[in-house]
Each structure stands twice: as structure tokens, then as C-alpha cells.
């Protein structure tokens, strides 16, 4: 089985996995394995593509999501 995943930044990554099945008489089993493999790949991609934000830590330090840089500097100078 070979899958090619396209990431949001435009890069492509190819992954392959062997089924270890004979070619004859295993079509349905191979299709089930392929659908399971695609599900695993999708889960992996969603985990990789999610932004890793430390915003929860930043809130405790007085930062806000829509805060201007100048406001941040003023707050920083007060510390």
C-alpha cells in the first residue's frame, strides 16, 4: 500500500506499508487494510498539522490574543 499525503504548506510525503498478503484471493482483506491505513494516516496528519500553541501559558503573563505589540511593550516595561 502506498499513500501520498499533501500538507498545507505544499509539501508531499509518501508512505508505504506491506500487506504481506498473496495477490490472489485477498482483495477484500487488502481493501480493509487500506481503509484502516488511510484512517491512521489521516489521524497522524491532523495531529501534525494542528498548531502547537502555548497561548494558555501566555495568558497568565498578561498577553492577549488581539494585543498590539506596542501595548505588550508598555506592559513589559511596567514589570
C-alpha positions in Angstrom: 0.0 0.0 0.0 1.3 3.4 -0.9 -0.1 6.7 0.2 0.9 10.2 -0.8 -0.1 13.0 1.6 -0.1 16.6 0.7 0.5 19.1 3.6 -1.0 22.6 3.8 2.5 24.1 3.2 2.5 22.3 -0.2 5.0 19.5 0.6 4.2 15.9 -0.2 5.1 12.9 1.8 4.9 9.3 0.6 4.4 6.4 2.9 4.2 2.7 2.2 3.3 -0.4 4.1 3.3 -4.0 3.1 0.2 -6.2 3.4 2.1 -9.5 3.4 -0.8 -11.0 1.5 -0.8 -13.0 -1.6 -2.1 -11.2 -4.7 -4.7 -13.7 -5.4 -7.8 -14.1 -3.3 -7.2 -11.3 -0.8 -8.8 -8.3 -2.4 -11.4 -7.6 0.4 -8.8 -8.1 3.1 -6.4 -5.8 1.4 -9.2 -3.2 0.9 -10.0 -3.3 4.7 -6.3 -3.0 5.5 -6.1 0.0 3.1 -9.0 1.8 4.7 -7.6 1.2 8.2 -4.2 2.5 7.0 -5.8 5.6 5.5 -7.6 6.3 8.7 -4.3 6.0 10.7 -2.6 8.4 8.2 -5.4 11.0 8.5 -5.2 10.9 12.3 -1.4 11.3 12.1 -1.7 14.3 9.7 -4.3 16.1 11.8 -2.0 15.8 14.8 1.0 17.1 12.8 -0.9 20.0 11.2 -2.5 21.3 14.4 -0.8 24.5 15.6 1.2 24.0 18.7 0.3 27.0 20.7 1.5 27.9 24.1 -1.2 30.6 24.3 -2.6 29.2 27.5 0.8 29.9 29.2 0.9 33.4 27.6 -2.5 34.4 29.1 -1.1 34.1 32.6 1.7 36.5 31.7 -0.7 39.3 30.6 -0.7 38.6 26.9 -3.9 38.6 24.9 -4.6 37.2 21.5 -5.5 40.5 19.9 -3.0 42.6 21.9 -0.9 45.1 19.9 2.9 44.8 20.2 3.1 48.4 21.5 0.7 47.5 24.3 2.8 44.5 25.1 5.9 46.6 25.3 4.2 49.0 27.7 3.1 46.2 29.9 6.5 44.6 29.8 8.2 47.8 30.8 5.9 48.0 33.9 7.1 44.7 35.1 
